[in-house]
């Protein structure tokens, strides 16, 4: 969680529904990749597709321990991307 926001943690826990494979947060779906005039711009070499895979915004998200372990176990096999929100919660 970023240091300049507030999150209702009990509500996030309640919404998780005790799922064993949960990442909770603000979901971005079918977001277009910016190609210029943004600090988030990516070239086709950095990211070939024109839309990102669904991912959770990095300003705040929570996940179960089993989800975190699964992500960590897959890090070395995933293509790397400097846009960490997309990389961690969308690509891995």
N, C-alpha and C positions, 0 to 999 in steps of 0.2 A: 504494500500500500504506500502511495506517495505520502509525504509528510504534510501536505497542504489540503487534505480532504478528511472527511469524517465518514465512517462506515458503521452501519448498524450490524455489528457482528452477531448478536443473538438472532436477528432476522435472517442473516445469511445462513446460519446453521439450521434454522427452521426450514428455510427454502430448499436446503440440500436434500431433504427427504431420506437421509441416511444411506444415500447411494454409495456404493463402494468405489465407483469410478466417476468422481464429480470434480469439475472445475466451475466455480461460480463467479460471475462478474458480468460486465457489460459486453455482450456478444456483438462482434462486427461480422456481418454476413455479406458476401459478394461485394466487398469494398474494392473500388478501383485503385490500382497502383498509380501513384503520382510519378510522372516522368520528368517534371521540371518545376522550377519556382517554388520549392518547398524544402524545408530541412529534412523531410521524409522522402524526397525524390529518390527513385531507383532507376538505374539504366536497365536495358534489356539483358546486359551481361550479368548484372547483380541478381535480377529476378526476371525470368523470361515471360511468365504469364502476365496478363493484363489485369487480373483480379487476384486478390489474396485468398487463400483458403480461409474458412471461418476461423476467427481467433477472438480471444478475450482481451479487452483493453487492459494495459498494464498499470493504469492508475490505481487499480485495486482488484485483486482476485484472490480467491481462496480455493484450496484443493485438499482432497483427502490425502492421507499419507500414502495410500496405495497408488493414487494418481501420480504423486510426486516421485515415488520410487520407479514407476513405469517410465516417466519422462526421463529421469536420470539414466535409466538403463538403455535408453534409445539415443542418447545424445551423440555418441560417437558414430552412429550410422546415419544421422540426419544431415542433409545439406545445411551449411551454415548461412545465416543471414543476420546482418547487423541490426535489423529492426526486431528487437528482442521479443516484443509482444507477439508478433506474427510467428517468429521462430519457435518460441517455447510452447505457446498454447495453440498454434495453428499447424505448424509443420512437424514438430516432433510428435 
